């Protein structure tokens, strides 16, 4: 039996919450990565999102990012490994407080945006992030880009890892995501995105922008929740997976 996790970044709002997409998406995903206040989110939003995920039986993960509200954590910053460790540990602790207060358990950690992409290629940053997670709770799962330095660092330190793939992003020949600054970075056609997901899940490979087959491991699929058709797409991909007898379930610690 094949299984796959569907994860989504959530709680990326301020004050006025809940966001309609977040509420509806929880019916189709198995893991929620909740913003911890640096790139998005605030205490009220964090608590409400945690409570919504618990009510829906969705696994909860911390989603730490760079301290860049204006850039939504998508602009690179010149941080040291020590700083990466500190900001990761700080944000995990913040979300964990709300999870613990609600009587639930934190399941995983998935870095956000530029921090995620920087650590995917920079071994020192990857090791710092993995160390912060391990030092906080060695049973937490590290969600990171398939084949990345973060997956390697997590495995080396003894963390369970979940190799992440993306439904609506294109890939380069080295297995990295096409930068958002390039015009072909996003897949906007639902059918093309679904076809890519099915290939990654069933065949453990993806076709790059240069039409090259790239092998990868797919444990969890990221569904972005901020698109115009995010909810309808999540419903479609969930139904497609189930139609092929692929079980949608979280990677559990």
Order of alpha helices (4+ residues) and beta strands (2+ residues): beta-alpha-beta-alpha-beta-alpha-beta-alpha-alpha-beta-alpha-beta-alpha-beta-beta-beta-alpha-beta
